[in-house]
Amino acid sequence: MFDDRSGPGAALFSAPLSGLASRIRPGFVVAVPVKDEEERLPACLRALAQQRDQLGQPIPPTLVRIVVFANNCSDRSASLARKLGGGLSLDVRVVEARLPPAVAHAGSARRAVMDLAEAWLVEAGEKDGVILTTDADSQVAPNWIAENLAAFADGAEAVLGRIDLDEEGAFLPEALHRRGGLEDTYERLLAELSWLLDPLDHNPWPHHATISGASLGVTRAAYCRVGRLPRVPLGEDKALIGLLSRQDARIRYCSTAHVITSGRTHGRAPGGVADTLALRSREPDALCDDALEPFRAASARASWRGRLRRLHAAGRLALDQDWAAELELSACDVNEVIKEAPFGAAWNIIEDRSSLFARHLLRPAELPEQIAIARRSLSLRREGGSSAQQDVQTKLSISIRPPDDADRSHSFDEESDGLVPT
């Protein structure tokens, strides 16, 4: 199935590891979907060739295995990947394909390249390995591989990194940055609320709330357990995390795994980040993303999720059914809920069926009032001595650094077309 391989890394992975190599376990393969990215792909590959371990020592590029899936390309992306892979001493496999028009989208491309990475792990006898994926228009930080692998070594089954926009994001309208300041503040308050009410041990604080294929990792076992990445036209990364969440997979939102991605407004994937940035630039008063709901609703959601998670963990969800009446769930709904072994699957049904959890979207003009309410409420909770870790509602967010303030960081939510913070 592979049409090219360059670099001697495969032999190194099949041999016993020692010294530096033994510190970069578990085994991994990086999956990079590519469509007409000859301008940005070289920087992506160079970043992967300049990785360091957690001690700051260089990771030999020969140990970095990469699958490049060049789909429907009309430029030199595939040939560049071959040439650069060899020149940088990376272990690169390049696969070229032309997807039919009906499935020529981001979901199919990422599914294909992650499946290729998974097959490589099996071929190398590393069924306990992990698949890391990033985008061709992105540059991973020098410690990206090491931070991901450290999170997996600590027990994570999926790892999501923090995303910032490159210098092109500085040219976005100032109104977008101003809106981002409000959303940044409110999202941080909602994050603290969720941390207080529904902590998860495997996702320790501090962490972020970004879901993006530009920095996503998953164990091979978890990837196969949920049926692999869904082939959906848009939001394939969120769809995979949704499947993992419903199976109670240990998902880590790792702030130290960092990626810089393109801030362009003319992208390769219709409906992707670039299109969303362009839309929000034109419509600064559009609705906020659905995670930035009114504080009262967010508080009810997090409180109920924490309460029901604890009941489920104690094996009492089916025994103590007072919650069902309070949430106005039918007997049929309750039967479906209590049949689900993973809490994530049970919560998915509860959240979908109870009218209490219907999403109410905010306008940017409503944020100042909600921020004030959140601050008052959280101040009382802090004074009450509440402390816990945090489980944040997942969403994709992209940091945008405004040109007039390099220290501010806002985010753009692809799923619901709103700015949110990181």
N, C-alpha and C positions, 0 to 999 in steps of 0.2 A: 504494500500500500504506500510505502514511503518512496519518493522518487529521488531523494538525495540525503546523504548524511555526510557531515564534515566534522572533523575534530576527533580526538582519541578518547573522549570522556567515557564512552560506554564501557571500554575495557576497565577503566579505573573503578567504575561502579560495580562491575561484576567481580572484582578482586577484593580480598579482605582489606578493610579500611584501617588506617592507623594515623597517628599524629593529627594534623589539621583536619584531614578528611573525616576522622571519627567524631569531630566536634560539630559537624554540620549534618547531623541526622535528625529526623528520618530522611530517607531518600526522597528526592523530589524531581519533578519535571515541570518546567515552566511552559504554559500554553499561551500562544500569542496569535489571535486571529488578525488577518491583514487584508485590507482592501484598498488598493491604490494609495499606499503610504510611503512611497519612495523618499519623500522629503523628511519624514519624521522617524521612520524605522531605524535609520542608523543610530540616532541618539538613544532609542529604546534598547538596542542591542549593546551599545557601548556601556550603558548604565548597568546592564546585567553582567558585563565582563569586568566590572570594577567593584564587585561585592567584597565585603569584609565580614569576618565572623564576629562574635560578641566580644572577643578580646581585641578587636581592631586589626587583626591580621588579615592580609589579602586571601580571599578564596581563589584558588587557581581556576581560571576560566574553563579549563578542561573538565572540572567537576560540575559545571553548570549545563544541564541538559535542557534544550529548548526545542519545542515543536512550533514551527511557523506554518500556519494554514493560510495560504494565499488564495483567496476565493474571488472569482470574477474580476481579476485584476486586468487592467489595460495598460499598466505601467511596468516598471522594472523592479517591483517589490520583491518578487521571488528570486531573481538573479542577484539582487543586492543582498538579500538574506544569506544566500549561499556564499557569496564573496566575503561579506563581513564576518560571517560565522567562522570561516576558515582563518581569516586574517586576525581575528580576535582570539583565536584558539578555543572558541566555544564549541560545545558538542551540539550542533544544530541539525535538525531534520526539517527539510522544507517539503511541504505537500502542496501541490497546485490542484485546484478543482474549479469547475464552473457549475455553480448551483443553478437549478432551474429557477425561472423568474418567481414562481409561486413561493419558493422557500429561500430566496436569496436575501436573507435578512440576518440581523445580529444574532438572534437565537440559534439559528442553524449553524452559523459559522463558529460560535463559541462552543456549541455542543460538539461539533466535529473535532475541534482542536483539543478539547478536554478529553474526549474519547481517545484520541490519538495519544495523549499524554498518559492516560490510564493504561492503554495497551503497552506502552513502553515500560511502565512500572512492572506489569505482569511479565513481560519479556525478560526483564532484568531480575526477576525473582523477588521483587520488592512489593509484595501485596499489602504490606503495612506502610507503604509510602504515601506521599501527598502530592496533590495536583495544585500548582500555583498558576494563576492566570493574571495577565495584565493586558493593556491595549498597546497597539503599535504606535499610537500618538502620545504615549506616556513614558516617563522616565522614573524608574524606581530609585529610592534612596540607596546609598551605599550599604546600609544595614538591612535592607528590605528582606532578603532571603533569611538572614540570621534571626531577625525578629519574628518572622513568620514561623520558622522552625522551632524557636524557643517556645512560642505559644502552643504549638502542637506537642512538644515534649512535655509541657505542663498539663496536657490532657485535653486540649481543645480538639474538636472535630471539624470546625470551620473557623477561619480567621479572616476578618475584614479589616483592611487598612484605611488610613486617613488620606483623603484626596485634596490637593490644592490645585488651583489653576496656574498655568504658566503666565508669562508676561503679557500674553494677549488678553487676559482677563482685565488688565488695567484699562483697556479701551472701552469697556462696557459703560453704559450711561451711569452718571452719578446717582440718579434716582434709584437705580437698582442697588447701589451700595447703601444708600440711606435706608431703604426698606430692609435691607439685610441687617442693618444695625438693630432695628426693632425685633426682627425675627430671631436674631442671634440671642438677644437678651431673654426673650420669652422661652425659646427652646431650652436654654440653660436652666431656667427655673422649672420647666416641666421635667427636665432630666433629673434634677434634684428631687422633685416630688416622686418620680418613679423609683429612684434610688431608696428613698425613705420607706416606700410602701411595698415594694416587691423586688427584693435583692436576689441576685443569682451568684452563687459562689464561683462559677467558672468564668464569669465576666466581671472581674474585680474593677472597682473604681480606682483611678479615673479611667474613663474610656470615652469613645465617641459613638456616633449613631449612624455611620455611613454604610450604605450597601452599594458597592460599585464593582463591576467586572474589571476595573482598572487595578484593583488590589483585592483579590479574593483567593482564598486557599481552602481546600477541603481534603480530608483524608480519602484515600481510595475506597476504603470500606464504607464510609458514610455516603460517598458519591453514588456508589452502586446500590446501597441499601434503599435510597429514596428514588431509584429509577433514573438517575442521571439528570443532567440539566434539561429542563423543558425546552422544546423547540418552539418558542413563542416569538413573534416578530419584535416585540419590545419588552424591556424589563425582565430579560432572562435571568439576570443576576438576582433580582428580588424574588423571582419565581422559585429559584433553587433554594434561597434562604427560607422562603415560606415552607417548602417541603421539609427542610431540615428542622425548622422550628416546630412543625406539627409532630415530628418524631422525637422531640426533646433532645435534639443534638446539642452538644456543648459548643455554642457559638461565641467566639471572643471578638470584641470590637477593639482592636489593638491600635492605640494611638501612636505607638512607636514604629509601626510599619507604615511608611509614608511614601506616597507617589505624587509626582507632578504630572498633570495631564493638560491637554490642549484647551485653551480658553477661546477657541475659534467659534464663530457663529455660523460657519458653513462646513458641516461635517460630512462624514461618509455614510452614516446610518440615519435614514429618515426617522424623525421622531426621537432622536437621541439627545445627548446633552447640548450639542451645538444648536439644534432646532429649538430646544427649550430656552436656552439663553437668548436666542433671537426673539422668540415670542415674548418673553418677559421684558425684554428691552423695549418692545413696542407697546406693551400693556402693563405699566407699572402698578396699576390698581387692581390687578387680577387677584383672585382668591388665594389665600395662603395655602400651603400644603396641608393635607388632612391630619397630620400629626399635631399641628398647632391649633388644637381645638380649644373652646372656652375652658377656663381653668376648672370650673365646677365639673364639667364632663370628664376632663383628664383625670381629676382626682378620683371620681367614681370608678373610672376604668382601671386605674392602677390599684386602687384599694380592693376592688372586687377580684382582680387578677391575683393579687397577693393572697387574699383570703382563700380563694378557691384552690390556688396552688398548694397552700398548706393543708387544706382538707384532703386534697388528692394525695399528697405525700403521706398523710396519716392513714390513708385507706378509708376515709370517712365521707367521700363525696357522694356515695350511694346511700349512706346511712343517715347523714344529716342533710335532708333535702329542703330545709327552710329557704335556702338560697333560690330554689327554683320558683317559688311563689313570688319572692321579692323581685325577681328578674322577669316575671310574667312569662315563663316558659311553659309550654304544653307538656303533657305526660309523654307524648311522642318525642319531643325534644329532649326531655330528661333521659329517656331510655337510650337515645343515641349518645348522649353525653357519657353516661355511666358505662357504656360498652367500650369506650375508647380507653385503651391502656395508657398511651402517652398523655400527659397533661396538655401538651401543645395541641393535640387533635381535639381534646375535649373543649379547651378554651376557644378554639377556632369555631366550633359549633355554637358555643354560648355567645360569643361576640357577634356572630352572624345572625342569631335568632332573636336576641333580646333587643327590644326597641330602646332600652336604656343606653345602648352603645352605638346608636346611629350617629354618624359623623355630622357635625355642624361646622361648616367652614367659616373662617374669619376673613374679614377684609383687613388690609394693612392699617386702615384708620382705626380699627377696633383694638389694635395691639396695646397702645399705651394704657388703656383701662385694664386690660387683662394682666398686663405686667404689674400694675399696682395691686390688683387683687392677689396675684401669686406671691408677691413680696410679703404682703401682710400675713397671708396664710402660712407661708414657709417660716417666717419669723416666729410665729407662735409654735410651730412644730419643733423648730430648733430649741426654743426655750423650754419645751417639754422634754427635751433630752432624747429625741428620736435619733437613732443612728443606724445605718445599714449600708449595704452596697446598692448598686443600681442595675435595673434592667430597663433599657430604653426601647421604646417602640422603634422598630427598625425602619430605615428609609435611606434612600440614596441622597447624599449631599456633597456638594462641591464647594470648596473654599474659594472665595474671590477676594483678592487683596486690592483694595481701592488705591488709585494712584496717589492720593493725597495723605494716606496714612498707612504706612507699611506694616504697622503693628495690629491693625484691625483685621479681622477675618470673618467673612460672611460665607454663606453657603447657598447653593442652588439645588433645589430638590427636583430631580428629573421625573419622579413618579407622579407628582401632583403639581408640577410647574410652579413651585414657590421657592423663595429664598429661605433657607434655614441655616443655623450655625453649625460649625464643627466644634 
